[in-house]
Amino acid sequence: MKYNYLLIFLFLTSYSICAQIEEQELDSVSEKMIIISGDSLLQNSIALEEAYVFGKLKFSSYDNKLRYYILRRKTEKVYPYAKLAAERLVELNDSLADITNNRKRKKYTKKIHKYIEEEFSEELKKLTRTEGQILVKLIYRQTGTTAFDLVKDLRNGWRAFWYNTTAKFFKISIKEEFHPDVIEEDYLIEDILQRAFSNGKLDRQATVLDYDYDKLYNKWKKTTKIPKN
């Protein structure tokens, strides 16, 4: 009984306090403010990061399941290199924009290329053939340019040709592009990346290519088979 009286008392007290506060018309600024943990935000809504709800992976056989997980391991291994390559390319282009002298531009480009080679070379030597090919595709995903054209732009056409000839010896084409809308393996790589971004396993870096993952998912979900590598 005392508990009920206490609730009634609190209700009446809070009502009395509220009644004593004069209603004030909100101005255009305060109408757009949201209080979160004591901070005022000048907006009438809160923007949330885009999130995907992924369907459970299903495999028609153990071999298909194994191939997918192998592809996932290789993709997650080489993605950080493609991300770093894109970051270095942006830094290079930003710096070159401020250098007008052709001699200085070539000197700076050569210096950066040497730095990138030294930064990547030891780790890239450890990659398998399929990991190297996935990396080439992901470089295109992150930059919109083939590895061949990147080398050609940074050095010269002959060096790019030599790189490609050497890569072909190991069955790797540095002219390879990334097309998840038409190539099934590329879609699987994109799906692996999106899942890894979502669970925080990889740091998200937006692709420069123009495709919609939702549309890709709807296109491939009924026909996808895990490719052999």
Secondary structure, DSSP 8 states (H G I E B T S, - for coil): -HHHHHHHHHHHHHHHHHHTS------TTGGGEEEETTEEEESSS--------------SSHHHHHHHHHHHHHHHHHHHHHHHHHHHHHHHHHHHTT---HHHHHHHHHHHHHHHHHHHHHHHTT--HHHHHHHHHHHHHHHSS-HHHHHHHHS-HHHHHHHHHHHHHTT--TT----TTT-HHHHHHHHHHHHHHHTTSS-----SS---HHHHHHHHTTT------
